[in-house]
Amino acid sequence: MFTVSVLDVEKVALIFKEMASCVVLPGEDGEFSVLDFHQAIVSSLGEGVIKIDEKHSIPIKKGIARMEGSEVAILVER
């Protein structure tokens, strides 16, 4: 499991922070998943929905995600 943090850059607010085992992100070239022990990555995100453990859905216009160690940090515009 890893920590997922989603921040709204327009409101400068943390909108989600929780432990998860899978995050599906709307990449600019299609959806991709981030799982536990994923290699470090930085990716821009397109319009779509962030899905966290099939429990939470966060619609976004665009954003950027960074996975490093045991944390996924996602900055979004909604």
C-alpha positions in Angstrom: 0.0 0.0 0.0 1.1 3.6 -0.6 -0.1 7.1 0.2 -2.2 8.9 -2.4 -2.5 12.7 -2.1 -4.6 14.8 -4.5 -4.2 18.6 -4.4 -6.4 21.1 -6.1 -4.0 23.8 -7.5 -6.7 26.4 -8.1 -8.0 26.2 -4.5 -4.6 25.4 -3.0 -6.3 22.6 -1.0 -5.7 19.0 -0.2 -8.8 17.2 -1.5 -7.9 13.6 -0.8 -5.2 11.7 1.2 -5.5 8.0 2.0 -3.6 4.7 1.7 -4.3 2.8 -1.5 -3.1 -0.2 -3.5 -4.1 0.9 -7.0 -4.6 4.3 -8.7 -5.8 4.6 -12.3 -4.8 7.9 -13.9 -6.1 9.6 -17.1 -2.8 10.1 -18.9 -2.7 12.3 -22.0 -2.3 9.1 -24.2 -4.8 7.0 -22.2 -5.3 5.6 -18.8 -2.6 3.9 -16.8 -2.4 2.2 -13.4 0.0 2.8 -10.5 0.5 -0.1 -8.2 2.5 -0.7 -5.0 6.3 -0.7 -5.7 5.8 1.1 -9.0 9.0 2.6 -10.4 9.4 6.3 -9.9 7.4 8.3 -12.5 6.3 11.8 -13.4 3.4 12.1 -15.9 1.1 14.8 -17.2 -2.6 14.0 -16.9 -5.4 14.8 -19.3 -9.1 15.3 -18.8 -10.7 12.3 -17.1 -11.3 10.6 -13.8 -8.8 9.5 -11.2 -9.9 6.1 -9.8 -8.5 5.1 -6.4 -9.0 1.4 -5.3 -12.3 1.3 -7.3 -13.8 3.2 -4.3 -13.1 6.8 -5.0 -13.4 8.8 -8.3 -12.1 12.3 -8.8 -12.9 14.0 -12.1 -10.2 16.4 -13.4 -9.5 18.7 -16.3 -5.8 18.2 -16.2 -2.9 17.6 -13.9 0.4 16.1 -13.1 1.2 13.0 -11.1 4.4 11.9 -9.4 5.1 8.5 -7.9 8.2 8.2 -5.7 8.9 5.7 -3.0 5.6 4.9 -1.3 3.7 8.1 -2.2 1.7 9.3 -5.2 1.3 13.0 -5.3 -1.2 14.4 -7.8 -1.8 18.1 -8.6 -5.0 18.7 -10.4 -7.3 21.4 -12.0 -10.9 20.5 -11.7 
